[in-house]
């Protein structure tokens, strides 16, 4: 198998995997060692970074996908429907708090923002950007954290990209909680992104 055909197969696998594909999965399918796949991927990423390519390869949550380059996104928008039509400043503020400090309760969010966040959390849940699950705290309030869709939509591999240099409020630097830096399958299964009701129980 030539180097060109190896890259062609990898390219086809990434293109066909709607939810992304892990390098180790590619290695298993193509019949290569993991480090061999990583070398080929590094070469492919550099090739796709050239100015005459409209897409690029990026790993998000450990899975490789093709993404449209920002400078031509306006053309693509004319034939695709954006997953998030609009998001308000207050929703984005709430989302940033949940992303960096989560998992946390509605009361925690409101203490940080200094105002009610009920509607913002509800809308973010409907957008699929955050999920919730029952906590073991007294009264069993919901704990909110960002969903896998959040990482895919904002093309983030981990929250270090969000935390770095981010300030909220009056110069207070926000530090991320240790268990929300990356998304792992175990925790994600505990988060219900579809249940947007019963918001008043926390």
Steps between C-alpha positions, in 0.01 A plus 500: 500500500649834392519807724253673268242223530543491878423871519207455262348232724552708814349801326194295398459364853508848656260633235255213550499504881224749580587509870875485446739209524784420740853441368512156664184404310663612176807292582282194558313542171799583282725240662769741616667567831370794701823700464496445123149643481602801710790574262266488201244716678764759582594515131134525395427779748787705356376435146147612586632818659608623157315802362332310215309266733156593630500260793743386767537200728466548873471268799213583735448277803756263352303456176613628163263695277509738206409863576438793267761774504373822657576716196255307280237413759268773367471313168423169669234665717295560187433128455503379860291564809698620799433291814476814712311779327573759766624510855462802724774662707341380824475144366864511393600631844308217666648245260853621578439461873362148461786405269774625731356438845268207434354274606310744721145576611270778383556678830876486442457655157279775641750577777773550240282705262323691776159453335240239411619243246192279471411603143859490378553146627171388348584640157854362506354159585260527206792586272675188622804695619466395864365197680391429854476219749377461856764565764541339842483838672217574747178538305669329203532810278604460140867531406566667166797447270573549132404227256700327229321721247662802666847363426408413141330832428784715633766259369661458841713205602503602866398795714856626542435687175211682667658552842824656381480875553126500565369748757142532621349776710719772650844366420447169675688224327291186470671167551358181361395222730712192459227267377374719218817550299428205272196297413519127561240244410421401859398845613329585175264206542383651829407829335152532356496759223144426400316557827431870516208485738483507881738795507371630828618206706843657566 
